[in-house]
Amino acid sequence: MSCTTARFSFELYPPRSAAAAAALPATIDRLAAAHPDFISVTYGANGSSRTTSLDVLRYILQHTDVSPMAHLTCVGSSHAEANRLIREFLDAGIRRFLAVRGDPPADVPAGETGLGDLRSSAELVQLIHRVQAERVPYGELPVPGIDARAVLGSREHVQIAVAAFPNGHPSSHSVSQDIDTLLAKQAAGANLGITQLFFHPEDYLSFAQKAKDAGVAFPILPGIMPVTSAARLRRMLELSGEDLPSELAIQLEIEPTEEGQREIGIAWATDFAQRLLDGGAPGIHLYTFNQHQAVLAVLERIGLLPGAGTGVAGTTSRTTH
């Protein structure tokens, strides 16, 4: 695949302190200047970050030319609450969503799911489409020369992404079950997939091909995070449950300097992303950790930044992992 045809996008999380909130606009501006397909903003379970998520989304809408993507979860929401939240995002101008089931709160009693009225992300996908259809049932245009309006045959649609799991969802029993779940999300109206973190290109490439063979028609973007410290790698493994990428872990552990670890992480992510694109991935989704430097360095090295070629750094720093 030519890098010039690949899409890329970024993910942010709502700031958790006043200092982080003050620093985030500059990061957003730097990310937006790279002209990503979209910038997604995470959303805490049970609405724990609703206000701050919406603030970040509004900043992206009002101060950049980039389309923002809002995360929505099923956990703990009634139909009425979810309906209100979706309408609030739509009224703010959001037209892209990532619909996920979400993790139940830690205090959920044994045997309970922690979910509200919405039992799956497929139901959430359907609800987003339904709210948009009710909110804007059709479009109108003025008819020249007369005091009337013509009804358009189509209405504005939204993009709804869903999560994909190259190495299986924790509650899944097989790859075929994960793919069946993707097919159900597609039937509900999902039109993009974004993977959870993984550390071996073959995991994504095999999963994406099996999904395509089964009838999943929407593109699936691999999610990548440059791992710029040993501590961050440990945290990522705790959150994702993925197997340890041993070579990367060893390199990070034996490198004594922060700058050295940062370069190892960028070089590793560059090679990782390039192998995915070479294998047929339609693009990459970069988890930024609310920092722009590492992800932009990866994009520069693989030639995805506007005006970038192959990138001198990309030709000198790529290694095989």
Secondary structure, DSSP 8 states (H G I E B T S, - for coil): --GGG-EEEEEE---SSHHHHHHHHHHHHHHHTT--S-EEE---GGGTTHHHHHHHHHHHHHH-SS-EEEEEE-BT--HHHHHHHHHHHHHHT--EEEEE-----TT--TT---B-S--SHHHHHHHHHHHHHHHS---EEE-TTSS-EEE-S-----EEEEEE-TT--TT-S-HHHHHHHHHHHHHHT--EEEE---S-HHHHHHHHHHHHHHT--S-EE-EE----SHHHHHHHHHHH-----HHHHHHHHH--SHHHHHHHHHHHHHHHHHHHHHTT-SEEEEE-TT-SHHHHHHHHHTT-STT--S-HHHHHH----
